[in-house]
Amino acid sequence: MAKQKDSLEADIKRLHEKVVARKAKTVNAEGDASLRALHKRLKRAQRKKRALALRLTHAQGKKKEAKPAAAPAAAPAAAAG
């Protein structure tokens, strides 16, 4: 079987740590091609996460607003019984 992919948050965190470590090691951050490539991968992952969150928000439609109002009404009835 193929190796399961890491979650997007874990990937972003790992890339961020790599970028910070590489930036601390290098003298000329602007001239380091590998650092630039890592930074581009980090930004691509962040864009992907942001796009996914926006897509999920739009897919929920008006449900997101109605859900919190319905949840507290059910809680007191369960506590009274």
N, C-alpha and C positions, 0 to 999 in steps of 0.2 A: 504494500500500500504506500501511497504517497504521504510525505510528511505534512501534517496539518499546518496551515498558515497561522502565524501569530495574529493576535487581534490588532486592530489598527492603532489603538492607544499604546499597546506595548511596543509596536514598531516605531511609533513617533517618539516614545520615551527613549528607546535604544538609540535611535538616530540622533536625538538631541544630545545625549550623553557623549556620543562619538564626536559630534561637532564641537562641543565644549572642550573635550580633551584634546582634539587636534588643534583647535584654535590656541589653547594654552601652550602647546608644544612648539608651534611654528612662530617664526620671527616675522615673516611677511605674509599675512593672511590673505592679502589680495592676489598674490602671485602663486598661491598654492592651488594647483588644479584639482588635486584629490579632495581638498577641503571644500572647494566650490561644488564639486560633484556631490559630496555628502550633503551639503547645504541645500542643493537643488532637490535631492531625494527627500529631505525633511520637509521642505516647502510643498512638494508634490503630495506627500502623505497628509499634511495638514489641510491642503485644498480638498483632497478626497474625503476627509473626515467632515469638513464643513459642508461639502456638497451632499453627503449622505444625510447629515442632520437636517438640512433644508428640505431634501426630498421626503424624508419621513414626516416632517412637520406639515408639508403640503398634502401628503397622502392622508393624514389624519383629518384634515378639513376642520369642520366645526366640532368634531367629537372632543377635541382637546379642551374646549371651553366648557362643555356640558359635563364632562366626567368628574371634575372636582366638586361640582354642586351636588351631584347625585351620591357621591361617596359619604359625605358627612350625615346625610339623612338616614342612610341605612345603618350607620354605626349606633345611634342611640336606641333604635328598635331592637337590635341584637343585645345590647347591654341590659335593657329592661326585662327581656325574656329570660 
